[in-house]
Amino acid sequence: MTITISERRDISSSAIIDLYRANKWSSAKKTVELINALRNSHSLFSAWDDDKLVGICNAISDGHLVVYYPHLLVHPDYQGKGIGQLIMNKMKDKYGHFHMQMLTADEQAIDFYKKVGFVKAGKTEAMWIYNGDEH
């Protein structure tokens, strides 16, 4: 297995939807919105095993000071192999000099994000209006 990480937007919609469905993310049910959101993100990094999409991460940013990482997914068959860390390293290469890098981590992802350098933001509390069903 040779994994390559690239910053590209020409990923087929079906490959993206397959990855989101494999991870049971509710945004896979909003295909048009999901594809448009990813393709219009400030950055979109993807992980590939030959021509198979096995991971993806996007960033929303003002381009100067703040970046938010809304999605990081690795196909369940490829989890635990360092792919998420490779993707986050690319994001940190691009945005590491920013004043603030932010994300919202689900309970099962907290340890991963701590491992790649994220910490709880003081006494802040994540808040949202959410239309998904997996949390």
Order of alpha helices (4+ residues) and beta strands (2+ residues): beta-alpha-alpha-beta-beta-beta-alpha-beta-alpha
